Amino acid sequence: MAATTRITVTLSTEQVTELKKLTDNISGYVAEAVARQIRHQLVAEELRQYEEQHGAFTEEELAAAHARIFGSSGPGGGAAVA
């Protein structure tokens, strides 16, 4: 198990109320949210550095990445997003 450090985090009463509806393990829930945010920021930084070195992604590259991540959505192949 990874080493842990106990900290204090201040949240609004409303946030705590909603968290308690979602989970019995608020610490675990918050830790996962923090990990997800860190991953998001690291990926964003990697993409920024890549574009700085190689130029902006083309529409074709973005479409290929989207298809690879979410699957191809040819005719009738995907649900509409509302």
PDB file with one MODEL, atoms N, CA, C and O in Angstrom:
MODEL        1
ATOM      1  N   MET A   1       0.844  -1.179   0.000  1.00  0.00           N
ATOM      2  CA  MET A   1       0.000   0.000   0.000  1.00  0.00           C
ATOM      3  C   MET A   1       0.887   1.241   0.000  1.00  0.00           C
ATOM      4  O   MET A   1       1.939   1.272   0.639  1.00  0.00           O
ATOM      5  N   ALA A   2       0.445   2.250  -0.723  1.00  0.00           N
ATOM      6  CA  ALA A   2       1.203   3.501  -0.813  1.00  0.00           C
ATOM      7  C   ALA A   2       1.175   4.235   0.520  1.00  0.00           C
ATOM      8  O   ALA A   2       0.207   4.152   1.276  1.00  0.00           O
ATOM      9  N   ALA A   3       2.251   4.949   0.787  1.00  0.00           N
ATOM     10  CA  ALA A   3       2.303   5.766   2.002  1.00  0.00           C
ATOM     11  C   ALA A   3       1.244   6.854   1.907  1.00  0.00           C
ATOM     12  O   ALA A   3       0.932   7.332   0.816  1.00  0.00           O
ATOM     13  N   THR A   4       0.705   7.236   3.024  1.00  0.00           N
ATOM     14  CA  THR A   4      -0.318   8.274   3.053  1.00  0.00           C
ATOM     15  C   THR A   4       0.073   9.371   4.025  1.00  0.00           C
ATOM     16  O   THR A   4       0.872   9.166   4.939  1.00  0.00           O
ATOM     17  N   THR A   5      -0.505  10.530   3.806  1.00  0.00           N
ATOM     18  CA  THR A   5      -0.332  11.667   4.695  1.00  0.00           C
ATOM     19  C   THR A   5      -1.708  12.210   5.015  1.00  0.00           C
ATOM     20  O   THR A   5      -2.515  12.435   4.113  1.00  0.00           O
ATOM     21  N   ARG A   6      -1.973  12.418   6.257  1.00  0.00           N
ATOM     22  CA  ARG A   6      -3.271  12.965   6.666  1.00  0.00           C
ATOM     23  C   ARG A   6      -3.233  14.477   6.517  1.00  0.00           C
ATOM     24  O   ARG A   6      -2.311  15.136   6.998  1.00  0.00           O
ATOM     25  N   ILE A   7      -4.259  15.028   5.837  1.00  0.00           N
ATOM     26  CA  ILE A   7      -4.398  16.469   5.696  1.00  0.00           C
ATOM     27  C   ILE A   7      -5.824  16.869   6.039  1.00  0.00           C
ATOM     28  O   ILE A   7      -6.704  16.019   6.172  1.00  0.00           O
ATOM     29  N   THR A   8      -6.037  18.142   6.178  1.00  0.00           N
ATOM     30  CA  THR A   8      -7.383  18.662   6.397  1.00  0.00           C
ATOM     31  C   THR A   8      -7.809  19.409   5.145  1.00  0.00           C
ATOM     32  O   THR A   8      -7.063  20.229   4.611  1.00  0.00           O
ATOM     33  N   VAL A   9      -9.014  19.117   4.684  1.00  0.00           N
ATOM     34  CA  VAL A   9      -9.574  19.782   3.512  1.00  0.00           C
ATOM     35  C   VAL A   9     -10.894  20.402   3.931  1.00  0.00           C
ATOM     36  O   VAL A   9     -11.708  19.762   4.597  1.00  0.00           O
ATOM     37  N   THR A  10     -11.102  21.643   3.540  1.00  0.00           N
ATOM     38  CA  THR A  10     -12.351  22.323   3.870  1.00  0.00           C
ATOM     39  C   THR A  10     -13.278  22.273   2.668  1.00  0.00           C
ATOM     40  O   THR A  10     -12.920  22.704   1.572  1.00  0.00           O
ATOM     41  N   LEU A  11     -14.474  21.740   2.888  1.00  0.00           N
ATOM     42  CA  LEU A  11     -15.509  21.669   1.857  1.00  0.00           C
ATOM     43  C   LEU A  11     -16.770  22.313   2.391  1.00  0.00           C
ATOM     44  O   LEU A  11     -16.980  22.395   3.601  1.00  0.00           O
ATOM     45  N   SER A  12     -17.603  22.766   1.478  1.00  0.00           N
ATOM     46  CA  SER A  12     -18.875  23.338   1.920  1.00  0.00           C
ATOM     47  C   SER A  12     -19.748  22.229   2.505  1.00  0.00           C
ATOM     48  O   SER A  12     -19.594  21.055   2.169  1.00  0.00           O
ATOM     49  N   THR A  13     -20.643  22.612   3.363  1.00  0.00           N
ATOM     50  CA  THR A  13     -21.568  21.655   3.972  1.00  0.00           C
ATOM     51  C   THR A  13     -22.367  20.931   2.904  1.00  0.00           C
ATOM     52  O   THR A  13     -22.617  19.731   3.018  1.00  0.00           O
ATOM     53  N   GLU A  14     -22.767  21.654   1.866  1.00  0.00           N
ATOM     54  CA  GLU A  14     -23.531  21.049   0.779  1.00  0.00           C
ATOM     55  C   GLU A  14     -22.724  19.973   0.059  1.00  0.00           C
ATOM     56  O   GLU A  14     -23.258  18.920  -0.289  1.00  0.00           O
ATOM     57  N   GLN A  15     -21.428  20.241  -0.164  1.00  0.00           N
ATOM     58  CA  GLN A  15     -20.583  19.251  -0.820  1.00  0.00           C
ATOM     59  C   GLN A  15     -20.457  17.997   0.029  1.00  0.00           C
ATOM     60  O   GLN A  15     -20.535  16.884  -0.491  1.00  0.00           O
ATOM     61  N   VAL A  16     -20.263  18.168   1.323  1.00  0.00           N
ATOM     62  CA  VAL A  16     -20.131  17.014   2.218  1.00  0.00           C
ATOM     63  C   VAL A  16     -21.431  16.215   2.240  1.00  0.00           C
ATOM     64  O   VAL A  16     -21.404  14.985   2.234  1.00  0.00           O
ATOM     65  N   THR A  17     -22.547  16.899   2.264  1.00  0.00           N
ATOM     66  CA  THR A  17     -23.846  16.221   2.255  1.00  0.00           C
ATOM     67  C   THR A  17     -23.999  15.374   1.001  1.00  0.00           C
ATOM     68  O   THR A  17     -24.423  14.220   1.069  1.00  0.00           O
ATOM     69  N   GLU A  18     -23.650  15.953  -0.147  1.00  0.00           N
ATOM     70  CA  GLU A  18     -23.750  15.212  -1.409  1.00  0.00           C
ATOM     71  C   GLU A  18     -22.754  14.066  -1.467  1.00  0.00           C
ATOM     72  O   GLU A  18     -23.084  12.989  -1.963  1.00  0.00           O
ATOM     73  N   LEU A  19     -21.543  14.279  -0.971  1.00  0.00           N
ATOM     74  CA  LEU A  19     -20.548  13.206  -0.931  1.00  0.00           C
ATOM     75  C   LEU A  19     -21.037  12.025  -0.113  1.00  0.00           C
ATOM     76  O   LEU A  19     -20.861  10.872  -0.508  1.00  0.00           O
ATOM     77  N   LYS A  20     -21.651  12.311   1.026  1.00  0.00           N
ATOM     78  CA  LYS A  20     -22.149  11.235   1.891  1.00  0.00           C
ATOM     79  C   LYS A  20     -23.252  10.434   1.217  1.00  0.00           C
ATOM     80  O   LYS A  20     -23.457   9.265   1.545  1.00  0.00           O
ATOM     81  N   LYS A  21     -23.964  11.051   0.279  1.00  0.00           N
ATOM     82  CA  LYS A  21     -24.982  10.323  -0.488  1.00  0.00           C
ATOM     83  C   LYS A  21     -24.336   9.387  -1.503  1.00  0.00           C
ATOM     84  O   LYS A  21     -24.917   8.368  -1.877  1.00  0.00           O
ATOM     85  N   LEU A  22     -23.127   9.740  -1.946  1.00  0.00           N
ATOM     86  CA  LEU A  22     -22.449   8.973  -2.992  1.00  0.00           C
ATOM     87  C   LEU A  22     -21.550   7.872  -2.464  1.00  0.00           C
ATOM     88  O   LEU A  22     -21.367   6.848  -3.123  1.00  0.00           O
ATOM     89  N   THR A  23     -20.983   8.073  -1.270  1.00  0.00           N
ATOM     90  CA  THR A  23     -19.971   7.126  -0.799  1.00  0.00           C
ATOM     91  C   THR A  23     -19.889   7.096   0.718  1.00  0.00           C
ATOM     92  O   THR A  23     -20.209   8.072   1.396  1.00  0.00           O
ATOM     93  N   ASP A  24     -19.456   5.959   1.232  1.00  0.00           N
ATOM     94  CA  ASP A  24     -19.141   5.839   2.656  1.00  0.00           C
ATOM     95  C   ASP A  24     -17.671   6.162   2.898  1.00  0.00           C
ATOM     96  O   ASP A  24     -17.249   6.311   4.045  1.00  0.00           O
ATOM     97  N   ASN A  25     -16.890   6.272   1.829  1.00  0.00           N
ATOM     98  CA  ASN A  25     -15.454   6.493   1.935  1.00  0.00           C
ATOM     99  C   ASN A  25     -15.099   7.827   1.280  1.00  0.00           C
ATOM    100  O   ASN A  25     -14.620   7.866   0.147  1.00  0.00           O
ATOM    101  N   ILE A  26     -15.338   8.905   1.997  1.00  0.00           N
ATOM    102  CA  ILE A  26     -15.087  10.232   1.451  1.00  0.00           C
ATOM    103  C   ILE A  26     -13.605  10.418   1.138  1.00  0.00           C
ATOM    104  O   ILE A  26     -13.266  10.997   0.106  1.00  0.00           O
ATOM    105  N   SER A  27     -12.721   9.940   2.005  1.00  0.00           N
ATOM    106  CA  SER A  27     -11.279  10.079   1.747  1.00  0.00           C
ATOM    107  C   SER A  27     -10.886   9.401   0.448  1.00  0.00           C
ATOM    108  O   SER A  27     -10.144   9.975  -0.349  1.00  0.00           O
ATOM    109  N   GLY A  28     -11.370   8.195   0.225  1.00  0.00           N
ATOM    110  CA  GLY A  28     -11.066   7.477  -1.005  1.00  0.00           C
ATOM    111  C   GLY A  28     -11.633   8.178  -2.222  1.00  0.00           C
ATOM    112  O   GLY A  28     -10.980   8.253  -3.263  1.00  0.00           O
ATOM    113  N   TYR A  29     -12.838   8.688  -2.095  1.00  0.00           N
ATOM    114  CA  TYR A  29     -13.490   9.397  -3.189  1.00  0.00           C
ATOM    115  C   TYR A  29     -12.699  10.645  -3.563  1.00  0.00           C
ATOM    116  O   TYR A  29     -12.451  10.903  -4.741  1.00  0.00           O
ATOM    117  N   VAL A  30     -12.304  11.419  -2.548  1.00  0.00           N
ATOM    118  CA  VAL A  30     -11.529  12.638  -2.788  1.00  0.00           C
ATOM    119  C   VAL A  30     -10.154  12.285  -3.346  1.00  0.00           C
ATOM    120  O   VAL A  30      -9.670  12.963  -4.253  1.00  0.00           O
ATOM    121  N   ALA A  31      -9.516  11.245  -2.826  1.00  0.00           N
ATOM    122  CA  ALA A  31      -8.202  10.840  -3.328  1.00  0.00           C
ATOM    123  C   ALA A  31      -8.282  10.469  -4.809  1.00  0.00           C
ATOM    124  O   ALA A  31      -7.392  10.832  -5.579  1.00  0.00           O
ATOM    125  N   GLU A  32      -9.329   9.754  -5.220  1.00  0.00           N
ATOM    126  CA  GLU A  32      -9.494   9.390  -6.623  1.00  0.00           C
ATOM    127  C   GLU A  32      -9.749  10.632  -7.478  1.00  0.00           C
ATOM    128  O   GLU A  32      -9.231  10.730  -8.590  1.00  0.00           O
ATOM    129  N   ALA A  33     -10.534  11.573  -6.976  1.00  0.00           N
ATOM    130  CA  ALA A  33     -10.785  12.811  -7.715  1.00  0.00           C
ATOM    131  C   ALA A  33      -9.489  13.593  -7.907  1.00  0.00           C
ATOM    132  O   ALA A  33      -9.252  14.149  -8.980  1.00  0.00           O
ATOM    133  N   VAL A  34      -8.655  13.639  -6.879  1.00  0.00           N
ATOM    134  CA  VAL A  34      -7.369  14.333  -6.978  1.00  0.00           C
ATOM    135  C   VAL A  34      -6.467  13.613  -7.982  1.00  0.00           C
ATOM    136  O   VAL A  34      -5.823  14.263  -8.806  1.00  0.00           O
ATOM    137  N   ALA A  35      -6.413  12.293  -7.926  1.00  0.00           N
ATOM    138  CA  ALA A  35      -5.588  11.520  -8.859  1.00  0.00           C
ATOM    139  C   ALA A  35      -6.041  11.755 -10.297  1.00  0.00           C
ATOM    140  O   ALA A  35      -5.211  11.911 -11.193  1.00  0.00           O
ATOM    141  N   ARG A  36      -7.357  11.781 -10.521  1.00  0.00           N
ATOM    142  CA  ARG A  36      -7.902  12.016 -11.858  1.00  0.00           C
ATOM    143  C   ARG A  36      -7.516  13.416 -12.349  1.00  0.00           C
ATOM    144  O   ARG A  36      -7.141  13.579 -13.510  1.00  0.00           O
ATOM    145  N   GLN A  37      -7.604  14.417 -11.483  1.00  0.00           N
ATOM    146  CA  GLN A  37      -7.239  15.783 -11.862  1.00  0.00           C
ATOM    147  C   GLN A  37      -5.748  15.888 -12.183  1.00  0.00           C
ATOM    148  O   GLN A  37      -5.361  16.562 -13.138  1.00  0.00           O
ATOM    149  N   ILE A  38      -4.919  15.225 -11.389  1.00  0.00           N
ATOM    150  CA  ILE A  38      -3.474  15.234 -11.655  1.00  0.00           C
ATOM    151  C   ILE A  38      -3.186  14.595 -13.009  1.00  0.00           C
ATOM    152  O   ILE A  38      -2.405  15.136 -13.791  1.00  0.00           O
ATOM    153  N   ARG A  39      -3.808  13.445 -13.296  1.00  0.00           N
ATOM    154  CA  ARG A  39      -3.622  12.802 -14.600  1.00  0.00           C
ATOM    155  C   ARG A  39      -4.051  13.735 -15.732  1.00  0.00           C
ATOM    156  O   ARG A  39      -3.363  13.844 -16.747  1.00  0.00           O
ATOM    157  N   HIS A  40      -5.180  14.399 -15.555  1.00  0.00           N
ATOM    158  CA  HIS A  40      -5.696  15.320 -16.559  1.00  0.00           C
ATOM    159  C   HIS A  40      -4.690  16.439 -16.829  1.00  0.00           C
ATOM    160  O   HIS A  40      -4.427  16.772 -17.984  1.00  0.00           O
ATOM    161  N   GLN A  41      -4.134  17.010 -15.781  1.00  0.00           N
ATOM    162  CA  GLN A  41      -3.170  18.096 -15.949  1.00  0.00           C
ATOM    163  C   GLN A  41      -1.866  17.610 -16.575  1.00  0.00           C
ATOM    164  O   GLN A  41      -1.266  18.322 -17.379  1.00  0.00           O
ATOM    165  N   LEU A  42      -1.419  16.403 -16.216  1.00  0.00           N
ATOM    166  CA  LEU A  42      -0.201  15.858 -16.816  1.00  0.00           C
ATOM    167  C   LEU A  42      -0.387  15.586 -18.306  1.00  0.00           C
ATOM    168  O   LEU A  42       0.501  15.882 -19.105  1.00  0.00           O
ATOM    169  N   VAL A  43      -1.528  15.028 -18.682  1.00  0.00           N
ATOM    170  CA  VAL A  43      -1.800  14.778 -20.096  1.00  0.00           C
ATOM    171  C   VAL A  43      -1.881  16.098 -20.851  1.00  0.00           C
ATOM    172  O   VAL A  43      -1.332  16.218 -21.946  1.00  0.00           O
ATOM    173  N   ALA A  44      -2.556  17.086 -20.279  1.00  0.00           N
ATOM    174  CA  ALA A  44      -2.662  18.395 -20.929  1.00  0.00           C
ATOM    175  C   ALA A  44      -1.274  18.998 -21.156  1.00  0.00           C
ATOM    176  O   ALA A  44      -1.016  19.575 -22.212  1.00  0.00           O
ATOM    177  N   GLU A  45      -0.396  18.868 -20.188  1.00  0.00           N
ATOM    178  CA  GLU A  45       0.960  19.396 -20.326  1.00  0.00           C
ATOM    179  C   GLU A  45       1.738  18.637 -21.403  1.00  0.00           C
ATOM    180  O   GLU A  45       2.473  19.249 -22.178  1.00  0.00           O
ATOM    181  N   GLU A  46       1.585  17.320 -21.458  1.00  0.00           N
ATOM    182  CA  GLU A  46       2.247  16.523 -22.498  1.00  0.00           C
ATOM    183  C   GLU A  46       1.758  16.938 -23.881  1.00  0.00           C
ATOM    184  O   GLU A  46       2.556  17.076 -24.808  1.00  0.00           O
ATOM    185  N   LEU A  47       0.453  17.138 -24.020  1.00  0.00           N
ATOM    186  CA  LEU A  47      -0.103  17.560 -25.304  1.00  0.00           C
ATOM    187  C   LEU A  47       0.392  18.952 -25.683  1.00  0.00           C
ATOM    188  O   LEU A  47       0.704  19.203 -26.847  1.00  0.00           O
ATOM    189  N   ARG A  48       0.467  19.849 -24.717  1.00  0.00           N
ATOM    190  CA  ARG A  48       0.961  21.200 -24.975  1.00  0.00           C
ATOM    191  C   ARG A  48       2.402  21.152 -25.472  1.00  0.00           C
ATOM    192  O   ARG A  48       2.756  21.828 -26.438  1.00  0.00           O
ATOM    193  N   GLN A  49       3.239  20.337 -24.797  1.00  0.00           N
ATOM    194  CA  GLN A  49       4.641  20.218 -25.199  1.00  0.00           C
ATOM    195  C   GLN A  49       4.765  19.602 -26.586  1.00  0.00           C
ATOM    196  O   GLN A  49       5.595  20.034 -27.386  1.00  0.00           O
ATOM    197  N   TYR A  50       3.944  18.593 -26.876  1.00  0.00           N
ATOM    198  CA  TYR A  50       3.980  17.958 -28.192  1.00  0.00           C
ATOM    199  C   TYR A  50       3.652  18.980 -29.272  1.00  0.00           C
ATOM    200  O   TYR A  50       4.359  19.083 -30.274  1.00  0.00           O
ATOM    201  N   GLU A  51       2.576  19.737 -29.064  1.00  0.00           N
ATOM    202  CA  GLU A  51       2.186  20.731 -30.058  1.00  0.00           C
ATOM    203  C   GLU A  51       3.230  21.833 -30.194  1.00  0.00           C
ATOM    204  O   GLU A  51       3.439  22.364 -31.285  1.00  0.00           O
ATOM    205  N   GLU A  52       3.878  22.173 -29.099  1.00  0.00           N
ATOM    206  CA  GLU A  52       4.941  23.178 -29.149  1.00  0.00           C
ATOM    207  C   GLU A  52       6.085  22.700 -30.043  1.00  0.00           C
ATOM    208  O   GLU A  52       6.668  23.489 -30.788  1.00  0.00           O
ATOM    209  N   GLN A  53       6.401  21.416 -29.968  1.00  0.00           N
ATOM    210  CA  GLN A  53       7.507  20.859 -30.743  1.00  0.00           C
ATOM    211  C   GLN A  53       7.118  20.491 -32.177  1.00  0.00           C
ATOM    212  O   GLN A  53       7.931  20.621 -33.092  1.00  0.00           O
ATOM    213  N   HIS A  54       5.869  20.030 -32.376  1.00  0.00           N
ATOM    214  CA  HIS A  54       5.477  19.457 -33.663  1.00  0.00           C
ATOM    215  C   HIS A  54       4.359  20.215 -34.369  1.00  0.00           C
ATOM    216  O   HIS A  54       3.965  19.835 -35.471  1.00  0.00           O
ATOM    217  N   GLY A  55       3.853  21.251 -33.774  1.00  0.00           N
ATOM    218  CA  GLY A  55       2.738  21.990 -34.368  1.00  0.00           C
ATOM    219  C   GLY A  55       1.404  21.440 -33.892  1.00  0.00           C
ATOM    220  O   GLY A  55       1.322  20.363 -33.301  1.00  0.00           O
ATOM    221  N   ALA A  56       0.374  22.208 -34.167  1.00  0.00           N
ATOM    222  CA  ALA A  56      -0.982  21.833 -33.739  1.00  0.00           C
ATOM    223  C   ALA A  56      -1.427  20.541 -34.414  1.00  0.00           C
ATOM    224  O   ALA A  56      -0.999  20.229 -35.525  1.00  0.00           O
ATOM    225  N   PHE A  57      -2.285  19.798 -33.732  1.00  0.00           N
ATOM    226  CA  PHE A  57      -2.849  18.584 -34.298  1.00  0.00           C
ATOM    227  C   PHE A  57      -3.754  18.958 -35.463  1.00  0.00           C
ATOM    228  O   PHE A  57      -4.465  19.961 -35.411  1.00  0.00           O
ATOM    229  N   THR A  58      -3.723  18.147 -36.509  1.00  0.00           N
ATOM    230  CA  THR A  58      -4.606  18.373 -37.657  1.00  0.00           C
ATOM    231  C   THR A  58      -5.992  17.818 -37.334  1.00  0.00           C
ATOM    232  O   THR A  58      -6.161  17.043 -36.392  1.00  0.00           O
ATOM    233  N   GLU A  59      -6.968  18.222 -38.125  1.00  0.00           N
ATOM    234  CA  GLU A  59      -8.330  17.692 -37.953  1.00  0.00           C
ATOM    235  C   GLU A  59      -8.332  16.177 -38.137  1.00  0.00           C
ATOM    236  O   GLU A  59      -9.063  15.469 -37.444  1.00  0.00           O
ATOM    237  N   GLU A  60      -7.522  15.681 -39.061  1.00  0.00           N
ATOM    238  CA  GLU A  60      -7.444  14.239 -39.291  1.00  0.00           C
ATOM    239  C   GLU A  60      -6.875  13.512 -38.075  1.00  0.00           C
ATOM    240  O   GLU A  60      -7.374  12.457 -37.685  1.00  0.00           O
ATOM    241  N   GLU A  61      -5.835  14.081 -37.485  1.00  0.00           N
ATOM    242  CA  GLU A  61      -5.245  13.472 -36.283  1.00  0.00           C
ATOM    243  C   GLU A  61      -6.247  13.469 -35.130  1.00  0.00           C
ATOM    244  O   GLU A  61      -6.359  12.481 -34.404  1.00  0.00           O
ATOM    245  N   LEU A  62      -6.969  14.568 -34.964  1.00  0.00           N
ATOM    246  CA  LEU A  62      -7.972  14.646 -33.898  1.00  0.00           C
ATOM    247  C   LEU A  62      -9.096  13.644 -34.131  1.00  0.00           C
ATOM    248  O   LEU A  62      -9.560  12.997 -33.192  1.00  0.00           O
ATOM    249  N   ALA A  63      -9.535  13.515 -35.388  1.00  0.00           N
ATOM    250  CA  ALA A  63     -10.589  12.556 -35.707  1.00  0.00           C
ATOM    251  C   ALA A  63     -10.130  11.126 -35.459  1.00  0.00           C
ATOM    252  O   ALA A  63     -10.886  10.306 -34.939  1.00  0.00           O
ATOM    253  N   ALA A  64      -8.884  10.831 -35.834  1.00  0.00           N
ATOM    254  CA  ALA A  64      -8.348   9.481 -35.613  1.00  0.00           C
ATOM    255  C   ALA A  64      -8.234   9.181 -34.124  1.00  0.00           C
ATOM    256  O   ALA A  64      -8.548   8.075 -33.685  1.00  0.00           O
ATOM    257  N   ALA A  65      -7.785  10.162 -33.350  1.00  0.00           N
ATOM    258  CA  ALA A  65      -7.681   9.964 -31.904  1.00  0.00           C
ATOM    259  C   ALA A  65      -9.057   9.756 -31.295  1.00  0.00           C
ATOM    260  O   ALA A  65      -9.236   8.886 -30.443  1.00  0.00           O
ATOM    261  N   HIS A  66     -10.024  10.544 -31.724  1.00  0.00           N
ATOM    262  CA  HIS A  66     -11.393  10.401 -31.202  1.00  0.00           C
ATOM    263  C   HIS A  66     -11.940   9.015 -31.517  1.00  0.00           C
ATOM    264  O   HIS A  66     -12.536   8.366 -30.658  1.00  0.00           O
ATOM    265  N   ALA A  67     -11.736   8.561 -32.755  1.00  0.00           N
ATOM    266  CA  ALA A  67     -12.215   7.233 -33.145  1.00  0.00           C
ATOM    267  C   ALA A  67     -11.533   6.144 -32.337  1.00  0.00           C
ATOM    268  O   ALA A  67     -12.167   5.161 -31.953  1.00  0.00           O
ATOM    269  N   ARG A  68     -10.240   6.314 -32.076  1.00  0.00           N
ATOM    270  CA  ARG A  68      -9.507   5.301 -31.319  1.00  0.00           C
ATOM    271  C   ARG A  68      -9.975   5.247 -29.873  1.00  0.00           C
ATOM    272  O   ARG A  68     -10.069   4.170 -29.285  1.00  0.00           O
ATOM    273  N   ILE A  69     -10.267   6.406 -29.301  1.00  0.00           N
ATOM    274  CA  ILE A  69     -10.695   6.465 -27.902  1.00  0.00           C
ATOM    275  C   ILE A  69     -12.142   6.030 -27.747  1.00  0.00           C
ATOM    276  O   ILE A  69     -12.466   5.231 -26.869  1.00  0.00           O
ATOM    277  N   PHE A  70     -13.023   6.564 -28.614  1.00  0.00           N
ATOM    278  CA  PHE A  70     -14.461   6.364 -28.436  1.00  0.00           C
ATOM    279  C   PHE A  70     -15.060   5.381 -29.416  1.00  0.00           C
ATOM    280  O   PHE A  70     -16.247   5.066 -29.330  1.00  0.00           O
ATOM    281  N   GLY A  71     -14.260   4.891 -30.346  1.00  0.00           N
ATOM    282  CA  GLY A  71     -14.773   3.978 -31.370  1.00  0.00           C
ATOM    283  C   GLY A  71     -15.282   4.767 -32.558  1.00  0.00           C
ATOM    284  O   GLY A  71     -15.655   5.934 -32.440  1.00  0.00           O
ATOM    285  N   SER A  72     -15.289   4.115 -33.690  1.00  0.00           N
ATOM    286  CA  SER A  72     -15.778   4.751 -34.918  1.00  0.00           C
ATOM    287  C   SER A  72     -17.270   4.944 -34.807  1.00  0.00           C
ATOM    288  O   SER A  72     -17.981   4.106 -34.252  1.00  0.00           O
ATOM    289  N   SER A  73     -17.736   6.046 -35.334  1.00  0.00           N
ATOM    290  CA  SER A  73     -19.172   6.296 -35.308  1.00  0.00           C
ATOM    291  C   SER A  73     -19.640   6.622 -36.722  1.00  0.00           C
ATOM    292  O   SER A  73     -19.995   7.754 -37.050  1.00  0.00           O
ATOM    293  N   GLY A  74     -19.623   5.583 -37.532  1.00  0.00           N
ATOM    294  CA  GLY A  74     -20.115   5.736 -38.904  1.00  0.00           C
ATOM    295  C   GLY A  74     -21.625   5.875 -38.896  1.00  0.00           C
ATOM    296  O   GLY A  74     -22.214   6.037 -37.828  1.00  0.00           O
ATOM    297  N   PRO A  75     -22.269   5.817 -40.052  1.00  0.00           N
ATOM    298  CA  PRO A  75     -23.714   5.955 -40.116  1.00  0.00           C
ATOM    299  C   PRO A  75     -24.404   4.959 -39.193  1.00  0.00           C
ATOM    300  O   PRO A  75     -24.211   3.749 -39.305  1.00  0.00           O
ATOM    301  N   GLY A  76     -25.205   5.487 -38.284  1.00  0.00           N
ATOM    302  CA  GLY A  76     -25.925   4.638 -37.337  1.00  0.00           C
ATOM    303  C   GLY A  76     -25.052   4.014 -36.290  1.00  0.00           C
ATOM    304  O   GLY A  76     -25.507   3.145 -35.546  1.00  0.00           O
ATOM    305  N   GLY A  77     -23.775   4.439 -36.206  1.00  0.00           N
ATOM    306  CA  GLY A  77     -22.841   3.786 -35.297  1.00  0.00           C
ATOM    307  C   GLY A  77     -22.667   4.447 -33.961  1.00  0.00           C
ATOM    308  O   GLY A  77     -21.830   4.016 -33.168  1.00  0.00           O
ATOM    309  N   GLY A  78     -23.429   5.480 -33.683  1.00  0.00           N
ATOM    310  CA  GLY A  78     -23.248   6.136 -32.395  1.00  0.00           C
ATOM    311  C   GLY A  78     -24.503   6.827 -31.959  1.00  0.00           C
ATOM    312  O   GLY A  78     -25.339   7.205 -32.781  1.00  0.00           O
ATOM    313  N   ALA A  79     -24.638   6.993 -30.663  1.00  0.00           N
ATOM    314  CA  ALA A  79     -25.797   7.673 -30.117  1.00  0.00           C
ATOM    315  C   ALA A  79     -25.571   9.179 -30.183  1.00  0.00           C
ATOM    316  O   ALA A  79     -24.456   9.661 -29.981  1.00  0.00           O
ATOM    317  N   ALA A  80     -26.611   9.893 -30.462  1.00  0.00           N
ATOM    318  CA  ALA A  80     -26.519  11.357 -30.491  1.00  0.00           C
ATOM    319  C   ALA A  80     -26.343  11.878 -29.080  1.00  0.00           C
ATOM    320  O   ALA A  80     -26.895  11.336 -28.123  1.00  0.00           O
ATOM    321  N   VAL A  81     -25.561  12.942 -28.972  1.00  0.00           N
ATOM    322  CA  VAL A  81     -25.333  13.562 -27.668  1.00  0.00           C
ATOM    323  C   VAL A  81     -26.254  14.755 -27.560  1.00  0.00           C
ATOM    324  O   VAL A  81     -26.254  15.629 -28.427  1.00  0.00           O
ATOM    325  N   ALA A  82     -27.039  14.794 -26.500  1.00  0.00           N
ATOM    326  CA  ALA A  82     -27.981  15.903 -26.311  1.00  0.00           C
ATOM    327  C   ALA A  82     -27.318  17.073 -25.639  1.00  0.00           C
ATOM    328  O   ALA A  82     -27.961  18.095 -25.401  1.00  0.00           O
TER     329      ALA A  82
ENDMDL
END
